[in-house]
Amino acid sequence: MTERISTFRNMPPAAKSRTGKQLSASAAKLRLLKRLRCTLKYEKLAWGSGAKLVAGVDEVGRGSLFGPVVAAAVVLDPCYRIRGLRDSKLLLADRREVLAARIREHAVAWAVAAVDAARIDQINIYHASRLAMHEAVSQLSPSADYLLIDAMRLDCDLPQQPIIHGDAISASIAAASIIAKVHRDHMISQWDPVFPAYCLRSNKGYSTAKHLAALREHGPSPLHRQSFAPVWNAPVPQEVLQFMLQDSGGSTEQNRLSRRPSNISS
């Protein structure tokens, strides 16, 4: 099957709202995504080429200032239709939870992988996202024989198709987006009582006015991404909190790597 990258150029460069004001880039993108339809078009093309286990792959958390980037891979059952799949960004939280449960119940296979903030700082967010995707794909059981990936190509031998806005037009990628989003939101919410100043339960680690104000006042936590400008620009230095040190006899560097509560799995 010839690999193609789908592109969408129907959004005017200076989209305007109903009041005539020019929309921001993010608002214009959101308007575009709402117009797109999520179907099995690309899955059917892959099945038609001989593939049996087509996995959609997506990540969430690339733009967050805090915590891991999380990726998911999902192989949908061709014989079972899950209604309502679309880009996780367009769904309310309660609806994502419902769909995530249905995906986990009815998918042929699904897997989640995360790359933490320390690794993101080491290899940059782009490579960390690809690493998380690759690990999610490698955990699938049964293994996929074809990949549909949201706007990215992975270093693996499997045939694959990157699709721009894939989570808005491919049901499998949308399912992966939902699984990854729900998983990451749960992870970040569990850190909210540990770091209450940053309002993580509401912003999920993303850049908001309250989050930026907390960074300026308190400095970054050990789980903030030091390679991201709002974090390394914070006037208060990043610190390791004493209660997070799991081995008081270990070295400072070893203790800095022990950053997760025991009830959060990777």
The 8 nearest C-alpha neighbors of each residue, nearest first, counted from 0:
[[1, 48, 2, 45, 44, 158, 47, 49],
 [0, 2, 3, 160, 48, 159, 158, 45],
 [3, 1, 160, 0, 4, 159, 161, 158],
 [4, 2, 5, 160, 1, 161, 162, 0],
 [3, 5, 162, 161, 6, 163, 160, 2],
 [6, 4, 162, 163, 3, 7, 161, 164],
 [7, 5, 163, 4, 8, 162, 164, 9],
 [6, 8, 9, 5, 10, 163, 164, 31],
 [7, 9, 10, 6, 11, 12, 31, 5],
 [8, 10, 7, 11, 31, 12, 6, 34],
 [11, 9, 8, 12, 31, 14, 7, 27],
 [10, 12, 14, 13, 9, 8, 27, 15],
 [13, 11, 14, 10, 27, 24, 9, 8],
 [12, 14, 11, 21, 15, 22, 27, 10],
 [15, 13, 11, 22, 21, 12, 27, 16],
 [16, 14, 21, 22, 20, 19, 13, 17],
 [15, 17, 19, 18, 20, 22, 21, 14],
 [18, 16, 19, 15, 20, 21, 22, 14],
 [17, 19, 16, 20, 15, 21, 22, 14],
 [20, 18, 16, 17, 15, 21, 22, 14],
 [19, 21, 15, 16, 18, 22, 17, 14],
 [22, 20, 15, 14, 16, 13, 19, 23],
 [21, 23, 15, 14, 27, 26, 16, 20],
 [22, 24, 26, 25, 27, 21, 14, 28],
 [23, 25, 27, 26, 28, 22, 29, 14],
 [24, 26, 28, 23, 27, 29, 22, 30],
 [27, 25, 29, 23, 28, 24, 22, 30],
 [26, 28, 30, 24, 29, 25, 22, 23],
 [29, 27, 31, 25, 30, 26, 24, 32],
 [28, 30, 26, 32, 31, 27, 25, 33],
 [31, 29, 27, 33, 28, 32, 26, 34],
 [32, 30, 28, 34, 29, 33, 27, 10],
 [31, 33, 29, 35, 34, 30, 167, 28],
 [32, 34, 30, 31, 35, 29, 89, 36],
 [35, 33, 31, 32, 36, 30, 29, 167],
 [34, 36, 32, 33, 167, 168, 37, 31],
 [37, 35, 168, 38, 167, 34, 85, 33],
 [36, 38, 168, 169, 167, 170, 85, 35],
 [39, 37, 170, 169, 40, 168, 36, 41],
 [40, 38, 42, 41, 170, 43, 169, 37],
 [39, 41, 43, 38, 42, 44, 169, 168],
 [42, 40, 44, 43, 39, 45, 169, 147],
 [41, 43, 39, 45, 44, 40, 46, 53],
 [44, 42, 46, 40, 41, 45, 47, 39],
 [45, 43, 47, 41, 42, 46, 48, 40],
 [46, 44, 42, 48, 47, 43, 50, 41],
 [47, 45, 50, 43, 49, 48, 44, 51],
 [46, 48, 44, 45, 49, 43, 50, 42],
 [49, 47, 45, 46, 0, 50, 44, 43],
 [50, 48, 46, 47, 51, 45, 0, 44],
 [51, 49, 46, 45, 48, 52, 144, 145],
 [50, 52, 46, 53, 49, 144, 145, 143],
 [53, 51, 143, 144, 50, 74, 54, 145],
 [52, 54, 145, 74, 146, 143, 144, 51],
 [55, 53, 74, 146, 73, 143, 72, 147],
 [54, 56, 172, 171, 147, 73, 72, 148],
 [57, 55, 72, 148, 172, 175, 71, 147],
 [58, 56, 176, 175, 149, 70, 71, 172],
 [59, 57, 70, 69, 179, 71, 176, 128],
 [60, 58, 69, 61, 180, 68, 179, 70],
 [59, 61, 68, 63, 62, 69, 58, 67],
 [60, 62, 63, 59, 68, 124, 128, 58],
 [63, 61, 60, 64, 205, 206, 59, 124],
 [62, 64, 205, 60, 204, 65, 61, 206],
 [65, 63, 204, 205, 224, 223, 206, 62],
 [66, 64, 223, 204, 63, 224, 222, 67],
 [67, 65, 116, 222, 223, 115, 68, 204],
 [68, 66, 115, 116, 114, 113, 69, 65],
 [67, 69, 60, 114, 113, 61, 59, 128],
 [68, 70, 113, 59, 58, 112, 179, 67],
 [71, 69, 58, 132, 131, 112, 179, 57],
 [72, 70, 111, 175, 179, 135, 110, 57],
 [71, 73, 56, 175, 110, 109, 55, 136],
 [74, 72, 109, 54, 55, 175, 108, 75],
 [75, 73, 54, 108, 107, 53, 106, 109],
 [76, 74, 106, 107, 77, 73, 171, 108],
 [75, 77, 78, 79, 107, 106, 74, 105],
 [78, 76, 79, 75, 80, 42, 74, 107],
 [79, 77, 76, 80, 75, 105, 81, 106],
 [80, 78, 76, 77, 81, 105, 75, 106],
 [79, 81, 82, 78, 77, 76, 75, 105],
 [82, 80, 79, 83, 84, 101, 102, 98],
 [81, 83, 84, 80, 98, 85, 170, 79],
 [82, 84, 85, 81, 98, 37, 94, 170],
 [85, 83, 82, 173, 170, 174, 81, 37],
 [84, 86, 173, 167, 37, 87, 83, 166],
 [85, 87, 167, 166, 173, 88, 89, 176],
 [86, 88, 177, 90, 89, 176, 85, 173],
 [89, 87, 86, 90, 91, 85, 177, 180],
 [88, 90, 87, 86, 91, 85, 33, 32],
 [91, 89, 87, 88, 95, 94, 92, 86],
 [90, 92, 94, 93, 95, 89, 88, 87],
 [91, 93, 95, 94, 96, 90, 181, 87],
 [94, 92, 96, 95, 91, 97, 90, 98],
 [93, 95, 97, 91, 96, 92, 90, 98],
 [96, 94, 92, 98, 93, 97, 99, 90],
 [95, 97, 99, 93, 94, 98, 100, 92],
 [98, 96, 94, 100, 95, 99, 101, 93],
 [97, 99, 101, 95, 100, 96, 102, 94],
 [98, 100, 102, 96, 101, 178, 97, 95],
 [99, 101, 103, 97, 98, 102, 104, 96],
 [102, 100, 98, 104, 99, 103, 105, 97],
 [101, 103, 99, 105, 106, 104, 100, 98],
 [102, 104, 100, 101, 106, 105, 99, 109],
 [105, 103, 101, 102, 106, 100, 99, 107],
 [104, 106, 102, 103, 101, 107, 76, 79],
 [107, 105, 75, 108, 102, 76, 103, 74],
 [106, 108, 74, 76, 75, 105, 109, 141],
 [109, 107, 74, 106, 73, 140, 139, 141],
 [108, 110, 73, 72, 139, 74, 106, 103],
 [109, 111, 135, 72, 71, 139, 138, 73],
 [112, 110, 71, 135, 70, 72, 179, 113],
 [113, 111, 135, 131, 70, 69, 134, 71],
 [114, 112, 69, 131, 68, 265, 67, 70],
 [115, 113, 67, 68, 131, 127, 118, 69],
 [114, 116, 67, 118, 117, 66, 119, 113],
 [115, 117, 119, 67, 224, 66, 118, 222],
 [116, 118, 120, 119, 115, 121, 224, 222],
 [119, 117, 121, 120, 116, 115, 122, 114],
 [120, 118, 116, 123, 124, 121, 117, 127],
 [119, 121, 226, 117, 118, 123, 122, 116],
 [120, 122, 118, 119, 123, 117, 226, 116],
 [121, 123, 119, 120, 126, 118, 127, 124],
 [124, 122, 119, 120, 125, 126, 121, 127],
 [123, 125, 127, 119, 126, 128, 61, 122],
 [126, 124, 128, 127, 123, 129, 61, 122],
 [125, 127, 129, 128, 124, 123, 122, 130],
 [126, 128, 124, 130, 125, 129, 119, 123],
 [129, 127, 131, 125, 126, 130, 124, 132],
 [128, 130, 126, 132, 127, 131, 133, 153],
 [129, 131, 127, 133, 128, 132, 126, 134],
 [132, 130, 134, 128, 70, 112, 133, 113],
 [133, 131, 129, 70, 135, 130, 134, 128],
 [132, 134, 130, 136, 131, 135, 129, 137],
 [135, 133, 137, 131, 136, 132, 112, 130],
 [134, 136, 112, 111, 132, 138, 110, 137],
 [135, 137, 133, 134, 138, 139, 72, 132],
 [136, 138, 134, 135, 139, 133, 142, 140],
 [139, 137, 135, 136, 110, 134, 140, 142],
 [140, 138, 142, 136, 110, 137, 141, 109],
 [141, 139, 142, 108, 138, 109, 143, 110],
 [140, 142, 139, 108, 143, 107, 52, 138],
 [143, 141, 140, 139, 144, 137, 52, 136],
 [142, 144, 52, 145, 53, 54, 141, 139],
 [143, 145, 52, 50, 53, 157, 142, 51],
 [146, 144, 53, 158, 159, 143, 157, 50],
 [147, 145, 159, 54, 53, 55, 148, 160],
 [146, 148, 55, 160, 159, 54, 161, 56],
 [149, 147, 161, 56, 55, 151, 150, 146],
 [148, 150, 165, 162, 57, 151, 161, 163],
 [151, 149, 163, 161, 162, 148, 165, 164],
 [150, 152, 161, 149, 148, 153, 162, 129],
 [151, 153, 161, 154, 148, 150, 159, 160],
 [154, 152, 155, 129, 133, 151, 132, 159],
 [155, 153, 152, 156, 133, 129, 157, 130],
 [154, 156, 157, 153, 133, 158, 152, 159],
 [157, 155, 158, 154, 159, 153, 144, 145],
 [156, 158, 155, 145, 159, 144, 146, 143],
 [159, 157, 145, 146, 156, 160, 144, 155],
 [158, 160, 146, 145, 147, 157, 161, 2],
 [159, 161, 147, 2, 148, 146, 3, 162],
 [162, 160, 148, 150, 151, 4, 149, 152],
 [163, 161, 165, 150, 4, 5, 149, 148],
 [162, 164, 150, 165, 5, 6, 149, 4],
 [165, 163, 167, 166, 162, 149, 168, 150],
 [164, 166, 149, 162, 163, 168, 167, 169],
 [165, 167, 173, 86, 172, 164, 168, 169],
 [166, 168, 86, 165, 37, 164, 85, 32],
 [167, 169, 37, 165, 36, 166, 38, 35],
 [170, 168, 37, 172, 38, 165, 171, 166],
 [169, 171, 173, 38, 37, 172, 39, 84],
 [172, 170, 55, 174, 173, 169, 75, 73],
 [173, 171, 55, 166, 175, 56, 174, 169],
 [172, 174, 166, 176, 170, 85, 86, 175],
 [175, 173, 171, 177, 172, 176, 170, 178],
 [176, 174, 71, 172, 178, 72, 73, 173],
 [175, 177, 173, 179, 57, 174, 178, 87],
 [176, 178, 87, 180, 174, 175, 179, 181],
 [177, 179, 175, 181, 99, 180, 176, 182],
 [180, 178, 71, 182, 176, 70, 177, 181],
 [181, 179, 177, 183, 182, 178, 59, 176],
 [180, 182, 184, 178, 183, 179, 177, 185],
 [183, 181, 179, 185, 180, 184, 178, 186],
 [184, 182, 186, 180, 185, 181, 179, 187],
 [183, 185, 181, 187, 186, 182, 180, 188],
 [186, 184, 188, 183, 182, 187, 181, 189],
 [185, 187, 183, 189, 184, 188, 182, 263],
 [186, 188, 184, 190, 189, 185, 203, 183],
 [187, 189, 200, 185, 191, 190, 186, 184],
 [190, 188, 187, 186, 191, 185, 192, 193],
 [189, 191, 193, 187, 188, 192, 194, 186],
 [190, 192, 199, 188, 195, 194, 193, 189],
 [193, 191, 195, 194, 190, 189, 188, 199],
 [192, 194, 190, 191, 195, 189, 196, 260],
 [193, 195, 191, 192, 196, 190, 197, 220],
 [196, 194, 192, 191, 197, 198, 193, 199],
 [195, 197, 194, 198, 213, 217, 210, 199],
 [196, 198, 210, 199, 195, 213, 194, 209],
 [199, 197, 200, 195, 201, 196, 202, 191],
 [200, 198, 203, 191, 202, 201, 197, 204],
 [199, 201, 188, 191, 198, 203, 202, 187],
 [200, 202, 199, 198, 203, 188, 204, 191],
 [201, 203, 199, 204, 205, 200, 198, 207],
 [204, 202, 199, 200, 205, 201, 187, 184],
 [203, 205, 65, 63, 202, 199, 64, 206],
 [206, 204, 63, 202, 64, 203, 207, 62],
 [205, 207, 210, 211, 64, 204, 63, 208],
 [208, 206, 210, 209, 211, 205, 202, 212],
 [207, 209, 211, 210, 212, 206, 213, 205],
 [210, 208, 212, 207, 211, 213, 197, 198],
 [209, 211, 207, 213, 197, 212, 208, 206],
 [212, 210, 214, 208, 213, 209, 207, 215],
 [211, 213, 209, 215, 214, 210, 208, 216],
 [214, 212, 216, 210, 211, 215, 217, 197],
 [215, 213, 218, 211, 217, 212, 216, 219],
 [214, 216, 212, 233, 213, 218, 217, 234],
 [217, 215, 213, 214, 218, 212, 235, 234],
 [218, 216, 214, 213, 215, 235, 219, 196],
 [217, 219, 235, 214, 236, 215, 233, 237],
 [220, 218, 237, 214, 223, 230, 221, 217],
 [219, 221, 222, 223, 237, 238, 218, 239],
 [222, 220, 239, 223, 238, 237, 219, 258],
 [223, 221, 220, 66, 65, 116, 224, 258],
 [222, 224, 65, 220, 221, 219, 64, 66],
 [225, 223, 116, 226, 64, 227, 65, 120],
 [224, 226, 231, 227, 230, 223, 120, 228],
 [225, 227, 120, 224, 228, 231, 230, 123],
 [226, 228, 225, 230, 224, 229, 231, 64],
 [227, 229, 231, 230, 232, 226, 225, 233],
 [230, 228, 232, 227, 231, 233, 211, 64],
 [231, 229, 228, 232, 233, 227, 225, 219],
 [230, 232, 228, 225, 233, 229, 227, 226],
 [233, 231, 229, 230, 228, 234, 215, 227],
 [232, 234, 215, 230, 231, 235, 218, 214],
 [235, 233, 215, 232, 236, 218, 216, 214],
 [234, 236, 218, 233, 217, 237, 215, 216],
 [237, 235, 218, 238, 234, 219, 233, 231],
 [236, 238, 219, 218, 220, 221, 235, 239],
 [237, 239, 221, 240, 236, 220, 219, 218],
 [238, 240, 221, 241, 255, 237, 220, 243],
 [241, 239, 243, 242, 238, 244, 221, 220],
 [240, 242, 243, 244, 239, 245, 247, 238],
 [243, 241, 244, 240, 245, 239, 247, 193],
 [244, 242, 241, 240, 245, 258, 257, 239],
 [245, 243, 254, 241, 242, 246, 247, 257],
 [246, 244, 243, 247, 257, 254, 242, 249],
 [245, 247, 249, 248, 244, 254, 253, 250],
 [246, 248, 249, 244, 245, 254, 250, 251],
 [247, 249, 246, 250, 245, 254, 251, 244],
 [250, 248, 246, 247, 253, 254, 251, 252],
 [249, 251, 253, 252, 254, 248, 247, 246],
 [250, 252, 254, 253, 255, 249, 256, 244],
 [253, 251, 255, 254, 250, 256, 249, 257],
 [254, 252, 250, 256, 255, 251, 249, 257],
 [253, 255, 251, 257, 256, 252, 244, 250],
 [254, 256, 252, 253, 257, 251, 239, 258],
 [255, 257, 254, 253, 258, 252, 117, 259],
 [258, 256, 254, 255, 259, 245, 244, 243],
 [257, 259, 256, 243, 255, 260, 222, 221],
 [258, 260, 257, 261, 263, 243, 262, 264],
 [259, 261, 262, 263, 258, 243, 190, 189],
 [262, 260, 263, 259, 264, 258, 257, 245],
 [261, 263, 260, 264, 259, 189, 186, 265],
 [264, 262, 261, 260, 265, 186, 259, 189],
 [265, 263, 262, 261, 186, 259, 260, 113],
 [264, 113, 263, 112, 114, 111, 115, 186]]
